[in-house]
């Protein structure tokens, strides 16, 4: 660079900077002059400024140095005048513009000084450049005593030998520069490769685990490793030699293997996201912020060249193929380990048939008869609790969680687990029925007591349901963040699965599950339904057998012998009436048990859905719930039919017993109402279910009361029967019957009681009239009225002569001192009704006397002497009043 060019550039820069400063100043002045004060923001600022103390030094500066108008008033008042705010702002802007101009002038002076220094540096650089371009090696002449010499064209006095030395020097410098450049590029390339491998490649320990680890620490493999490929699981007896609690080292190795397998899944996912599916152009390369672009690297024939891109798409595809093959083999070994540890699939004990192969490496295995005889039907497990602990093992839970990235293995493993649990639950239930389970007596021993028998079966099934629910939930709810630090990976910088990586793995599993379509794995609800499927059928069969037996109304007495007393044994258990009633109450008790367990199962399923954030699958109902629901429907139908049959046979039962139809209806209502209160199945019954559910209607108190009262009302012959029905209605009200629902039957019973009271009063009135002597006069008068003709008199009619009337009246008057009005204590138990009946009887007697008195004293009486009439009707009514 020459001095003249440097000076010209400095001059242009100075002029440009000067013009720029004028433009900046004019822009600032224009903006200050065009400030609007009517905007909301400016108004708020002005309101704030109006409350600030004034400062003449800041506000009142002008070009001439004089004090602006309004400043005096502002200073004296201590508050800036709102009208002068605009002027103050403009003057403040002008002051700042002047300060900016002064600073700009200083900057221009500094630029001038810098320009002079740059010119000096340019001169020195020009001199250095000239020296560099000149001859480096100079040869001195011998004739001038070591001084430099040269020809006319060579001011430095170079010779041909010196030129060769200079050329060699230049070649060496060029080679050094090329080597330095190659070193820098290789360093950048190495950085990119290291970053790529850190993200997309496995460590040595991870690769070793994925290639060779086969859960050797979980099997007592003495002599097993001599088989093919040193596979400990190839031995036929490997499933019987599982170590349920291996050493800490074996647990660490298994955890490291699972961590490596999950990291492999993430790597494949990242490779797919970074490089796509391989359909992009082949010149795509990988860059980790090294500052190298593809064009530069391609020019050097390195990382980005089309012929040798080691980090391009083709290399990534090759890596994905290798990783996929390694992942598939690792998933296969994990799938095999899960089968053997849990004793399912090919590892399930069977001495009759060969096990069907379930994978490409599973050739099918069976245990010998001696192995099955030694270990039993559960294989290596001592009992059911030992088997349940195996399903709750942390490695198994983590393995199933990792296995979800291989949908085919995951789906089949869950199906095998569900099938194994189904078989085990069914085996336990049948064992509990016949031989007893877990120290309990066989359930069939209580078959004579239907309620206890059904209750024990439902209780056992519900316990199995809850155990299976917890087991399945634990299998599905594994969380890597809850694992202890001892189970972390020791082979690299990964220290467990972080939350964000776990979320990413869940997203990958969901995508892979969506790709499978109909071959999606079972969820918690479906697993639980599959596990309980084997128990549901025998349970349903036995419950329906019990209900149908109770509902039968045969007279052989077998039903009565089977159901027992149920806490309400009558005096004669062989009586058909008591037997029928006991069976009816037993059917209702079974309905209560079924209703309770159906509700409990439904609540457990809803809670399980909430805990697992799952949507209830209505298409796959739980078989246990379905069994309870179907049995409840059948039992309710049997109960309703038996109740109607019992009501229809009240007359027959009353004939065979000492109780009336109403009393038998009362017994049925009271027994079933009390059983309803004692049963847990009706504790949480809602009013809405009563109105919508058919089963609830059949088991409701209104149905019971209505059926029994409607059947007993036609046979209500005594007031005691009415009192019995009212007592039954009172018990039903205490047991939950609504008052509005009892009004109908209460009114009906009261009307019937009134009719019965009228009948009793008529009968007792006839007897009283017979005792007091008026019955003969009343009968004779009724006979005369039936054949009366004009001009006929009472005294001439037989039975109404003067003598007959005097004798009857004398007898009647003598009875008034102790009226023979009955007390009704034997026929009417209700004191109020007894009082009403006695009052009505006295009124009837007084009314008969009134009729006779009026007839005797009338013209048709024909009596010559009426002195025998000692009392008028009012006096008699007073004497008979009670």
BELQUI-V127801 format. One record per helix or strand of 3 or more residues. SS is the DSSP state (@ for helix, = for strand). FROM is the first residue (numbers start at 0). TO is the last residue. If there is no record, write none. Layout:
ss: {SS;SS}
from: {FROM;FROM}
to: {TO;TO}
//
This chain:
ss: {@;@;@;@;@;@;@;@;@;@;@;@;@;@;@;@;@;@;@;@;@;@;@;@;@;@;@;@;@;@;@;@;@;@;@;@;@;@;@;@;@;@}
from: {2;39;55;70;81;159;203;215;223;227;231;237;247;293;312;344;368;383;393;406;442;449;479;484;498;523;557;575;622;649;660;679;686;693;700;718;738;774;793;801;830;872}
to: {32;49;58;76;132;199;211;217;225;229;233;239;274;298;341;346;374;390;402;433;445;475;481;486;515;550;562;610;647;655;677;681;691;697;712;733;771;785;795;817;856;879}
//
